């Protein structure tokens, strides 16, 4: 913690040397406050989503519809946390998607039609894009703030919280989240495997 204007504040968990608007893959873990099991429970090695868990799933899978530079790779919702790999697309991919070109066939399936216990799916083959490339720009400490990773996570968390507030359901996120910049293909595959195995390791 650092002292700022006579008050202590929690330092950012983001990497200050990385532009979070950079195209590539980011492994993100988002937890509930106090690790409360808001999202459901694991029964016989299967995750059964609660109403809040179903809301989180819907809002997570809506992310590529809202942001044309983002793809959801592997993901899993656990009782008290969510693991997801966000893929930030290069500008050329985002432009083509915005024009209506279908780069990700899985996006044609509405989020509310996906089975509760379905294993995470890959919306785009890994060989269509480099894992992570850092552009030569340092306009902001974490890059432009509208479509970067923090904006994606912040938007998702806010959408879930708003939905639960409207329904009068008690729910709270942990204030911060953990992210890991995926540097190469081997690391990407290892993290995908880890996400798939999360329910079995619970």
Order of alpha helices (4+ residues) and beta strands (2+ residues): beta-beta-beta-beta-beta-alpha-beta-beta-alpha-alpha-beta-alpha-alpha
